[in-house]
Amino acid sequence: MHGRLPRACASLRVAPADLLDAMCALSGRPSPPSGPHPARRVYGQVLHAVASVPLGVAQPGDVSAATEVRAGLLKADVPPPSDAAARCIQRTVDALGPADLGALARTTAMTRDDLTWGAAAVVVRGRLERSDPLDDLAAQTLVDEIAERAPCRWGRSHADAVRAALYRTLADLADALLEVSESTPTPLEWTVDDSGRHAAAVIGGVLHGVLVRRAENAPPAARSVWPHPSPPGERTVWQWRFTSGPADRACHGRGPFPSALAARHAAECAITALAAGRCSL
């Protein structure tokens, strides 16, 4: 199993037909509507573009970094395959007309933070080293105008800001595929009850309990700019916890993660790292 897409399916234990939805959950975005929806088509194009990146030549975060470099918000060297993936994302989004651009922005549950990043990319326009103190104010004004207008009334700068925000969102999806396609999770048998998802793993002769649950005191998520059936502000963040030892056993946890699937996957990867001695609790 050599390709990124089959490896991702094996890592997450999902069928190929369910991979796109699983990747959305992993990157913290709602799944696009089923059927011939423009968002599903765009997401599929991005995943197949990243699938062509050879194994071992890019790290999670590289496509997002390449996107920031191309937006003029970061000065850094990025691997050529990651830059190629960022360029593919850019071409895919740039090919959308106003109606599809607006539909994709809504479907991704774009937040004001997302849109502010896109607006900053438009305002700065590559002049990172000589940015103006008023740039933040100009970006916020642009965000307000975008949120108040229908896509058919967006000017060039409005549409460019939405496109830039979508570059970043799709780069997160691409980086999630890079991570999951090269990860080595230890498959665990999970059971579900009111407190969360439970599993167990033996490492070095010690039994560890594994719990995936809703995070306590989770920070509020940013709200989407436009109405969405499942906006980030109403979704729950998750964490995993390991326990070991007697009744007063020690606990170790990580989080927050944007979905139960993401927390489960991270926990199974942590089990692999523990068993291999690459990290310790």
BAGU-53273 format. One line per 4 residues: for each residue x, y, z of N, C-alpha, C. Coordinates in steps of 0.05 Angstrom, whole numbers. Example, Ala and Ser with C-alpha at 12.3 -4.5 7.8 and 13.67 -1.06 7.14 Angstrom:
// BAGU-53273
264 -114 156 246 -90 156 264 -66 156 ~ 257 -45 142 273 -21 143 258 1 157
***
This chain:
// BAGU-53273
17 -24 0 0 0 0 18 25 0 ~ 23 36 -24 44 56 -27 33 84 -30 ~ 10 87 -43 -1 114 -48 -11 128 -23 ~ -11 154 -23 -20 169 1 -50 164 7
-67 163 -13 -95 159 -7 -101 132 5 ~ -90 109 -6 -94 83 7 -82 83 35 ~ -59 95 38 -46 95 65 -64 111 85 ~ -75 133 76 -93 148 94 -117 132 101
-129 118 82 -152 101 88 -145 80 109 ~ -122 68 106 -113 47 125 -108 59 152 ~ -95 83 153 -88 96 178 -113 103 194 ~ -134 113 180 -158 121 193 -179 99 195
-174 77 181 -192 54 179 -220 63 168 ~ -219 75 145 -243 84 131 -242 74 103 ~ -265 70 90 -267 63 62 -259 87 45 ~ -249 81 20 -241 103 3 -264 124 -2
-288 114 -3 -311 132 -7 -315 151 16 ~ -305 144 40 -309 160 64 -284 177 71 ~ -263 175 55 -238 188 62 -241 218 63 ~ -255 230 44 -257 259 43 -271 269 68
-293 256 77 -306 265 101 -288 261 126 ~ -273 240 126 -254 235 148 -233 257 149 ~ -223 265 126 -202 285 126 -213 312 135 ~ -239 318 128 -251 342 139 -253 342 169
-260 319 180 -262 316 209 -234 320 222 ~ -214 309 208 -187 310 219 -176 339 219 ~ -184 355 198 -174 382 197 -193 402 210 ~ -215 392 222 -233 410 236 -253 426 219
-260 415 196 -279 428 179 -303 411 174 ~ -327 422 171 -350 406 165 -348 393 137 ~ -360 370 134 -360 356 108 -378 371 89 ~ -370 373 64 -387 386 44 -412 368 38
-433 380 28 -457 364 21 -450 341 2 ~ -464 319 4 -459 297 -14 -469 304 -42 ~ -460 289 -62 -468 294 -89 -450 313 -103 ~ -458 323 -126 -441 340 -143 -440 369 -133
-431 372 -109 -429 399 -97 -401 410 -104 ~ -399 436 -110 -372 447 -117 -351 444 -95 ~ -360 445 -70 -340 442 -48 -329 413 -48 ~ -345 394 -53 -336 366 -54 -316 362 -77
-322 375 -99 -305 373 -123 -278 386 -117 ~ -278 410 -105 -253 424 -98 -237 408 -78 ~ -250 398 -57 -236 383 -37 -222 358 -49 ~ -237 345 -67 -226 321 -80 -202 328 -97
-203 351 -111 -180 359 -127 -156 364 -110 ~ -160 376 -87 -137 382 -69 -125 356 -58 ~ -142 338 -50 -131 312 -39 -116 297 -60 ~ -126 297 -85 -111 282 -106 -85 297 -113
-85 323 -111 -60 338 -116 -39 331 -95 ~ -47 330 -70 -28 324 -49 -20 294 -50 ~ -38 277 -60 -31 249 -62 -7 244 -81 ~ -2 263 -99 21 260 -117 47 268 -104
47 280 -80 72 288 -66 85 262 -57 ~ 110 257 -65 124 232 -56 125 230 -26 ~ 124 205 -16 127 201 12 154 209 22 ~ 155 221 46 180 227 59 193 253 50
180 269 33 193 294 23 180 319 34 ~ 158 316 49 144 339 60 134 332 88 ~ 131 353 104 122 349 131 94 363 135 ~ 78 353 154 53 368 159 59 397 166
45 415 155 50 444 159 64 456 135 ~ 77 440 118 92 451 96 74 465 75 ~ 50 453 70 33 465 50 22 492 61 ~ 15 492 87 6 517 99 28 538 98
53 530 103 75 549 102 79 559 74 ~ 77 541 54 79 549 26 57 569 19 ~ 33 565 29 11 583 24 17 611 36 ~ 28 611 60 35 638 72 57 651 56
77 636 47 98 647 30 87 659 5 ~ 69 645 -8 57 654 -33 39 678 -28 ~ 28 680 -4 11 703 2 27 728 11 ~ 53 724 14 70 746 22 70 752 52
60 732 68 58 736 97 80 722 112 ~ 98 708 97 119 692 110 143 691 91 ~ 166 694 102 191 690 86 204 665 96 ~ 204 644 80 216 619 88 220 602 63
238 582 65 242 563 44 223 539 49 ~ 209 531 29 191 508 32 198 487 11 ~ 193 461 16 200 441 -4 184 445 -30 ~ 197 441 -52 183 445 -78 157 430 -81
155 405 -71 129 391 -74 107 405 -58 ~ 114 417 -35 94 431 -20 85 457 -34 ~ 105 470 -46 98 494 -61 81 487 -85 ~ 86 464 -98 70 455 -120 41 450 -111
38 438 -88 11 433 -77 -3 459 -71 ~ 11 479 -61 0 505 -55 -9 519 -81 ~ 7 516 -102 0 528 -128 -24 514 -139 ~ -27 488 -136 -50 474 -146 -76 484 -131
-73 488 -105 -96 498 -89 -104 526 -100 ~ -83 542 -105 -89 569 -114 -103 569 -141 ~ -93 552 -160 -106 550 -186 -134 540 -184 ~ -139 521 -167 -166 510 -164 -186 530 -154
-177 546 -134 -195 567 -123 -199 590 -142 ~ -177 597 -156 -178 620 -174 -197 614 -198 ~ -202 589 -204 -219 581 -226 -249 584 -219 ~ -255 589 -194 -283 591 -186 -295 618 -192
-320 618 -202 -335 643 -206 -346 653 -179 ~ -358 677 -179 -368 688 -154 -387 670 -139 ~ -406 658 -154 -426 641 -140 -413 617 -126 ~ -396 603 -141 -382 580 -129 -363 588 -107
-351 611 -110 -332 621 -90 -348 626 -64 ~ -371 639 -66 -387 643 -42 -397 618 -30 ~ -405 599 -47 -416 573 -37 -394 558 -22 ~ -369 559 -33 -347 544 -20 -340 557 7
-341 584 8 -335 598 33 -356 590 54 ~ -381 589 47 -402 581 66 -399 552 74 ~ -393 535 55 -391 506 61 -368 500 80 ~ -346 515 78 -324 510 96 -328 521 124
-351 534 128 -357 548 154 -335 568 160 ~ -328 584 140 -306 603 143 -312 622 166 ~ -292 625 183 -294 642 207 -283 670 202 ~ -288 688 220 -276 714 217 -246 713 219
-235 695 235 -206 692 236 -195 683 209 ~ -209 664 196 -200 656 169 -201 680 150 ~ -223 694 151 -227 717 132 -207 740 138 ~ -201 743 164 -181 764 171 -154 758 160
-147 732 160 -121 723 149 -121 729 119 ~ -143 722 105 -145 728 77 -144 757 71 ~ -158 773 87 -158 802 83 -130 814 87 ~ -115 804 107 -88 813 112 -70 807 88
-74 784 76 -58 777 53 -63 796 30 ~ -88 805 27 -95 824 6 -83 852 12 ~ -86 860 37 -77 887 45 -46 889 43 ~ -32 869 53 -3 870 53 9 867 25
-3 849 9 6 845 -19 36 841 -21 ~ 48 824 -4 76 818 -7 96 838 5 ~ 86 860 17 105 879 29 107 875 59 ~ 113 850 67 114 842 95 133 859 111
157 865 100 178 879 115 172 909 119 ~ 153 920 104 147 948 106 116 952 109 ~ 104 936 126 76 937 130 69 963 144 ~ 45 972 140 35 998 151 20 992 177
22 1009 198 7 1005 222 -23 1004 218 ~ -33 1016 196 -61 1016 191 -71 992 176 ~ -53 973 170 -60 949 155 -82 933 170 ~ -79 930 196 -99 914 211 -126 927 209
-128 953 211 -154 967 208 -165 963 180 ~ -148 965 160 -158 961 132 -168 933 128 ~ -154 913 140 -163 885 138 -190 881 151 ~ -193 892 175 -219 889 189 -242 902 174
-236 925 162 -257 938 146 -264 921 122 ~ -245 908 110 -250 891 87 -267 867 96 ~ -261 855 119 -276 833 130 -305 841 134 ~ -309 864 146 -337 873 151 -352 877 125
-340 887 105 -353 891 79 -360 865 66 ~ -342 846 68 -348 819 56 -371 806 70 ~ -372 808 96 -393 795 111 -421 807 106 ~ -420 833 99 -446 847 96 -457 846 68
-440 837 49 -448 838 21 -453 810 10 ~ -471 807 -9 -474 782 -24 -450 779 -43 ~ -443 754 -50 -420 750 -68 -422 765 -94 ~ -446 769 -104 -449 783 -129 -442 813 -127
-439 823 -102 -432 851 -97 -404 854 -87 ~ -388 832 -86 -360 834 -78 -344 847 -100 ~ -327 865 -91 -307 876 -110 -283 858 -112 ~ -263 866 -127 -240 849 -131 -225 843 -105
-222 864 -88 -207 859 -63 -223 841 -44 ~ -250 842 -45 -266 825 -28 -263 795 -37 ~ -265 791 -63 -263 764 -74 -234 753 -69 ~ -214 770 -72 -187 761 -68 -182 753 -39
-195 768 -20 -192 761 8 -205 734 14 ~ -228 729 3 -242 703 7 -225 681 -6 ~ -214 686 -29 -197 666 -42 -173 659 -25 ~ -160 680 -14 -136 676 3 -144 659 28
-167 665 40 -176 650 63 -180 621 56 ~ -191 616 32 -195 589 23 -169 574 17 ~ -149 589 7 -123 576 3 -113 564 30 ~ -117 580 51 -107 571 77 -124 547 87
-150 548 84 -167 526 93 -160 500 78 ~ -157 502 52 -150 478 37 -122 469 42 ~ -104 487 49 -77 479 57 -78 463 83 ~ -95 470 101 -98 454 126 -108 426 119
-126 423 100 -135 397 91 -112 381 78 ~ -96 395 62 -73 382 50 -53 372 70 ~ -47 389 90 -29 381 111 -39 358 128 ~ -65 357 132 -77 334 146 -72 308 131
-74 309 104 -69 285 89 -40 278 90 ~ -22 298 89 7 291 91 12 277 118 ~ 0 287 139 5 275 166 -6 246 167 ~ -31 243 160 -44 217 165 -33 196 146
-24 204 122 -14 184 103 14 174 110 ~ 28 187 128 54 178 136 55 170 166 ~ 32 170 179 31 162 207 28 132 210 ~ 35 123 234 33 94 239 17 90 265
-9 94 265 -25 90 289 -27 60 296 ~ -29 55 322 -34 28 331 -65 24 333 ~ -76 6 317 -106 3 318 -114 -7 346 ~ -133 6 358 -144 -2 383 -173 -9 381
-183 -25 399 -211 -32 400 -225 -13 418 ~ -244 3 406 -256 24 421 -285 17 429 ~ -293 25 453 -320 23 461 -330 51 469 ~ -356 55 467 -367 82 471 -387 81 494
-385 100 512 -406 104 532 -410 134 537 ~ -425 141 557 -431 169 562 -406 186 568 ~ -385 174 578 -361 189 585 -342 193 562 ~ -346 178 540 -328 181 517 -322 154 504
-299 153 491 -291 129 477 -267 116 492 ~ -269 90 497 -249 77 514 -234 55 499 ~ -209 52 505 -193 30 494 -171 24 514 ~ -156 3 509 -133 -5 526 -110 -14 509
-86 -10 519 -62 -19 505 -41 -27 525 ~ -26 -48 520 -5 -58 537 22 -49 525 ~ 38 -34 540 63 -24 531 84 -31 552 ~ 104 -47 545 124 -56 564 113 -71 587
92 -86 583 80 -101 604 61 -85 622 ~ 57 -59 616 40 -42 632 14 -37 617 ~ -8 -41 630 -34 -35 617 -41 -6 619 ~ -46 6 597 -53 35 596 -82 37 587
-98 52 602 -125 58 592 -124 83 575 ~ -140 83 554 -140 105 535 -169 116 534 ~ -172 141 538 -198 154 537 -198 178 518 ~ -217 178 500 -222 201 483 -248 213 491
-248 239 499 -272 251 509 -273 281 502 ~ -296 293 506 -298 322 502 -279 336 521 ~ -266 357 510 -247 371 527 -260 388 548 ~ -248 388 572 -258 405 593 -248 433 589
-264 453 596 -256 481 594 -246 488 566 ~ -259 477 546 -250 482 518 -254 511 511 ~ -234 523 498 -237 551 489 -259 553 468 ~ -275 574 469 -296 577 449 -285 579 421
-297 565 402 -287 566 374 -298 591 361 ~ -284 600 341 -293 624 326 -319 617 311 ~ -336 636 309 -361 631 295 -358 636 265 ~ -373 621 249 -372 624 221 -384 651 212
-374 662 190 -383 688 181 -412 686 171 ~ -418 664 157 -445 660 146 -458 636 159 ~ -484 634 160 -498 612 172 -489 585 160 ~ -487 565 177 -479 539 168 -493 519 186
-501 495 175 -515 475 191 -499 466 216 ~ -472 467 214 -456 458 236 -432 477 239 ~ -436 502 247 -414 521 249 -394 513 270 ~ -369 521 267 -348 514 287 -356 523 316
-371 545 319 -378 554 345 -396 535 360 ~ -408 515 346 -426 497 359 -414 468 360 ~ -390 465 349 -377 439 350 -361 436 376 ~ -355 412 383 -340 406 407 -312 399 401
-293 407 418 -266 399 416 -261 375 434 ~ -241 359 428 -236 333 441 -207 332 452 ~ -203 313 470 -176 307 480 -173 277 484 ~ -148 268 486 -144 240 494 -129 240 521
-133 219 536 -120 215 562 -111 187 565 ~ -86 183 575 -76 156 581 -75 154 612 ~ -82 130 622 -79 125 651 -64 99 654 ~ -50 96 676 -35 72 682 -30 69 711
-26 45 721 -19 41 749 -43 33 766 ~ -41 35 792 -62 27 811 -85 48 812 ~ -100 47 834 -123 64 835 -116 94 834 ~ -93 101 845 -85 130 844 -67 134 820
-73 121 798 -56 121 774 -53 149 762 ~ -30 152 749 -23 177 736 -39 180 710 ~ -45 205 703 -59 211 679 -43 230 661 ~ -44 226 636 -30 243 617 -49 248 594
-50 272 584 -69 278 563 -59 298 543 ~ -72 300 520 -66 319 499 -92 329 487 ~ -91 354 478 -114 365 464 -112 396 464 ~ -130 410 453 -155 400 442 -151 391 412
-169 373 403 -170 365 376 -198 372 365 ~ -200 377 339 -225 387 328 -247 367 326 ~ -241 341 329 -262 320 327 -253 296 342 ~ -272 278 348 -266 253 361 -247 236 344
-251 237 318 -233 221 300 -205 231 302 ~ -201 258 303 -174 269 305 -161 261 331 ~ -176 262 353 -165 255 379 -159 225 380 ~ -176 208 369 -171 179 368 -146 173 352
-143 186 329 -120 181 312 -95 190 327 ~ -95 213 340 -72 223 355 -65 204 377 ~ -85 193 391 -79 175 413 -66 149 403 ~ -76 139 381 -65 114 370 -36 119 359
-30 143 349 -3 149 341 15 152 366 ~ 4 163 387 20 165 412 27 138 423 ~ 8 119 421 13 91 431 36 79 415 ~ 37 84 388 59 74 372 85 86 380
86 112 385 110 125 393 120 116 420 ~ 101 111 439 109 101 465 121 73 463 ~ 107 56 448 117 29 445 144 27 432 ~ 150 46 414 176 47 401 197 61 417
190 73 440 209 88 456 216 115 445 ~ 200 126 427 206 152 416 196 175 433 ~ 180 168 453 171 189 473 164 174 498 ~ 159 190 519 152 178 545 130 195 557
115 182 576 94 197 590 106 214 612
***
